[in-house]
């Protein structure tokens, strides 16, 4: 079957490094890399060194430049970018776009227009709420199939700052406790579970698969840089996962604001359906600690996912946003998270009382409780908290009587306890 590729304008990581701002294209390191048929050349105009960038006629052809130092646009008094541009022929009025990516703030972009064949001075004010960026992206004839060649020179503005260093996990994801017989593994260490998916291909750009265990043991995770690309794996023939009731994964996020898990199934002879779950919308995103996510399969089947014809998974964002996320222990299961007994919970350093309860439960932990998710017996999430305290109140006054599962993240360890409301 034809592979499904990510339909997002994505940047590769094989970049050369440029000089810092201002840029005048007098240094060989100022060479930009053309993408999607776009080309870059050094040129001369009236004795001046300039850049010559030619579009290819694709909607999103562009040239990109990695900066030796990040460009800080966080100061609203100093985030206006100026430069000069000259069309080499009279194309009429054309629209272009200058974008900054791969930084500590949201990606930012502004359009500009050109007319005639003279040098034009462009000034773009990028506004408040930004960060610093390591990648400049210049789209020629943005979002249309026009072809043109343009000269550029004298980019200036912002402040040069050293590249920021993203935080990294201080250890591997927690070892999952779901029984082996209940799991169909999509990604994770092969020794953890015996029923494992075998993939025929991958797509997108993966930023790495680091070993996060500093001992002689190996415990890898998938590393995504969503300012660059999403990534996924698939198979040529679909797989029946109709026994699945839940989808589980663990994540560790740096400065990501949100990200999505896509489950993709095959329908009919060739059509595919993409279904999603978004961390940051469906539940709050938690930064710089391993966080466990368990999603009822009904979330996906309600969007059209066919459990008889599972094909691919991928992680991505709807629009390219900065942020690095590590993923581990991705699997289908036919049971909810394994629940600890009250005595087992106490051995791990926390108590929940009263249990059973008529309205509220209290969690008392020896360490900070960073998140609590409460699920009903069908696996539907009915409550989510991010308290970051050691004494947590769970308000169950609006819940129906019955059995619930509380998934508690404390000190980087994720455990699930069975709760009863009378």
N, C-alpha and C positions, 0 to 999 in steps of 0.2 A: 504494500500500500504506500501511497505517496506520503512522505513525512510532512508534519505540520510545523511550520516555522513561526517564530514570534513576529507579529505584525507591528513592530515598533521600530522607530528609527534609533538604532543602537550604535554605540561607539566601541570599537575594539580596543584592546589594551596594549597593542604593539605600537607604542607612540615614541617618537623622538622627543627630545626636550629642547625647548626654545629659550631664548633670552627672556628677561623680565620686561614688564612694561616700563617705558614706552617701546613700541615695536616699529622699526623703520625698514626692515627687510634688507639691512646691510650686512647681516651676519648669516652664514650658511645654516646655523642652527634655527633660524627663523623660518625654515622651510615648512610649509603646511602639508598635510596628507589629504589627498582627494579621496572621497568615498562616493559610491554609487555612480561612477563614471566622471565625477568632477575631477579636474586637473589643476595643478599648481605649477607655476614657473616663476623664477626670478626674472625681472625685466628691467629695462631702463626707460625713463621718460624725462626728456629734457635734462639728461645727465644725472638724474636721481635714481637710486635703487628703489624699486617698487615690487609689489606682488602682482602677478597676473593669474587670475582664477577664472576658469572656464567651466560653465555648467554643461551638463550632458543631456538636458531635456527631460530628466526624471523629476517627479514631484518633490523629492527630498534628496537631491544631490547636494553635497556640502564638502567643505574643507575644514579640517580640525587641526588644532595646535595645542600640545601639552606644554605647560609652563614650568620652568625650573623653580619658580616660587609662585605660590598661590596668589591670586589677585583678590584683595579684600574689598568687597562691595557693601560691607555692613554699616559703614558710616554714610548716612544719608546726605551729609554735606560734601561727600567726596566719592560718589559712585556714578558720576556722569562720564560715559565713555565717548571720546571724540576720535574721529579718523577722517581720512579723505578717500573718495571713490570716484572713478572715472570710467564710464562705459566706453568701449573701444569702437562702438558704432551707435547710430541713432536707433535705439530700440523702442522709442516712445517712453511711456512711464512703466517702470518695472518695480516689483516688490521683492525685497530681500529680508533676511533675518539674521541677527547676531545673538548668540546664545552662550551662556556660561553654565558649566556642569561640573560634577565630581567635586563637591565641596562640603562645607559645614552647614549650608543653608539650602533652601529650595532652589532647584534649577530656575534660571531666569532668562527670559528672552524678550526682545523687542524688534519690531519690523522697522524698515526704513525704505525709502523709494529713491529712484534715480530717474533723471530725464536728460536728453541731449548727450553731448560728447565732451563736456568740460569737466574739470575737477570740481567736485561738490564737497562741502564740509558738512559732516554728519555729527550730530550731538544727540546721544541717547541717555536719558536719565532713568536709571534702573530702580529707583524708589526704595522704600524702607523694608525692613524685615529680612534682609539677605545675609549671606555669610561670605566665606572666601572660597575661591574656585581654582581648580588646576587645569581646566580644559576650556578652550575657546572654540566655538563651532560657528562657522559662517555658511549660511545657506544662500545659494545663488538662485534667483527667480523662484522664491519660496512657494511651495505647494501649487506648482503649475508645471507644464511641460515645455516652457519656453527655453530657448538656448541663447546664451550670451557670454561674452568675455569682458571682465572688469579688472581695472587696476586699483589696488588698495595701497595706502601708505599712512604712516604716522598715527598708529593707535596709541592712545594715551588715556589716563584716568585711573581711579582706584589707587590702592596702596599695595605694594609687594610685601608678602609675609611668608615665613617658612611654611612648608606643607604641614598640615595637621596630621597627627598620628592617631588612628582610630584605636579605641580600646578593643581588646581581644579576650576571649573566654580564658579563665584561669584554670580550666579543667574540662573534661568531656561531659556530655549530657548524662543525666542520671540513667542508670540501667533500668529499662522498663520491666514492669512486674506482671504484665498481662500473660496468662499461660500460653505456652508454645502452641498447644493444639487449637487455640482460638485466633491465631495471628497469621495473616498473609502479608509478608514483609515487602515493602516497596523500596525502602532504603534504610540501611543501618548495618552495623557490623555483622558479618555473615554468621558468626558463632552464636549470636543471641537467639535467633530463630531458625527453624529448619525449613519452613515453607517460604521460599524466596522467589521473587520475580526475577526473570532473566530478560534483559533488554536487548533489543536489536540495534538501537541507535539513540543518540542524544541530539539536542538542538539548543540553539542559543549560545550564551557564553557563561561558563562557570568560572568564578574567580579563584577556585582552588578546592582542594579536599584535604585540609590539614589534619595531621594526627594530633589530637588535643590531650593525649595521655602522656605525661612526662616520665612514665615508668617504662619498663620493657614491653608492656602491653601496648596494643594498637587500638585506638578508638578514634575513628575519623568522623568528620562532619562535612557537609556540603557548605561552601562559602559563596554567598551571593553578594555582588555589589550592584544594587539596583540602579545606580547612576550610570552603569555601563550596560547591563543586560539582565534579562531573566534566563532561565535554563530549565530543561526538562529531559525526560527519557521516555521512550516508547517502544512498542513492539509492532511487528508487521501483522500479526494475527491477534485478534481480541481475546480476552480472558474472562471467564465467568467468575465473578466475585459476589454472587447473589447471597451468600451466607453472611456478608458483612453487615454489621449494624452500626459500626463506628469507624471513623478515620482518626488516627492519632499521629502527632509529631511533636517534637521538642524544638524550641528555637532559642537563640541567644542573639539579641539585637544591639547594635551600637546606637546610631542616631536615626534609625529609620522611623518614619511616621506611620507607615502601614505597609503591608504586603499581602499578596493573595496566593493561596493554593488553588490551582486549577486541576480538576479531574476531568479527563476527556474520554468520551466513549464513542464507539462507532454505531451508527444507526443506518439501516437499509444496506445498500450495496457499497456505498462509499462515503456518505455524509458523516460528519462528526459533530458532536455537541460538546461545548466547553461549559463547565459548571464551576462555581467559585465559592471560596470562603475567605473573607478578608479580615485579617488581624489588624486592629486599629479602627474597625467599624463594627463588626459583629461582637468584638470584645476589645477592651483596652490593650494597647501594646505595652509590654514591660521591657525596660531597657537594662542591659548589662547584668542579666542573670538568666539561667536556664529556666524556661517556662514551658509547661506542658499544655498542649491543646488537644482536646478530644471532641470531635464533631459528630453528631448523629448523621448517619448516611442519608436520612430523610432530607437534610439540608441540600444534598446534591441531587437526589432523585426527584425532589420537588422542582428542580430546574431542568429536568430532562435527562439526567445521567442514567444510562442503561447499565445496571449491575451485571447483566449477562454479556456485555461487550466492552469491558474496560480496555482502554488502549494506551493512554499516556497520562503522566502527571507533569506539571511544571509549576515553578514559583516565579511570579512576576509582579509588576505593578501596572495599574491602568495607564498612568503616564509616568515618564521617567522621573523618579525622585531620588535624591541621594540617600544613602544609608546602606550599611552592611549587615547582613543577617546570616547566621549559621543555622543549619537544619540537620537534625538527626532523628532516628527512630520513627520513620514514616511507615505506617502500616494500616491495613484494614484489620478489624477484629469483630468477633461475633458476640462479645460480652462488653459491658461497661468497664471502666477502670477497676482494677482489683482493690477492694476495700479492706482496710486494716481493722482489726478489732480494737476496742477501747484500750485493752492492756498493751497491745502492740504499739499503739500511738504513744502511750505514756513512756514506753521504753525508748522511743525516738525523741522524746523531749517535749511533748505537748499534750494538753488535755482538751477535751471538748465536753462541756456540761451545760445544762442537764441533757441527757440523751437516754430515753425519749424526752421530747419537749412539747409544750403546748403552743409556744410562740417563738422564742428566741433561743439560740445556742451561743455559748461563749467559747472562743478558742484562747487558751493560755499557752504560749510557747516560750521556750528558752531562748529563742532568737526571733528576729523580725519576720513577720508573715508578710510577704510581698504581694501575694495574690490568693484569692479564694474564688473558685467557681462551683456553683451548686447545680446539680443535674437531677432531674426526676428519673423514675424507673425506666422511662423510655429513652433516656439519653438526651432529653431536651435541656439546654442550659436555661435555668430560671433565675439566676442571680450571678453577678460578678462584682468582686471587690478588689481594690488595690490599696490595702490599708497602710502598709509599711510601719506597723507597730507590732508589739508582742502580745497585746491583749485585744482581741477582735470580737465584735458582736455581730452575729448573723441574724438579721431580722426576718423571721419566717412567719410573721403574723398574717401575711396575705397568701400564704401557701396552703394548698389543700392537704388534708391528712394523708399520710403515706410514707413511703420510703424514699430517701434522697441520698445522693453521693456528693460529699464535699471534697473537691480536689484542692489541696493546700500546698502552696509553695512557700517553704520556710528555709532560709539559709541555703538556697540553691537546690534543696531536695524537694521533690514533689511526691506527696502521698495522698491517698484517697481514703476517707472514712465514711462509714455508713451512718446516716442520721435518720431518726424516726420522729415524725410529728404525729402526736395523738390528737 
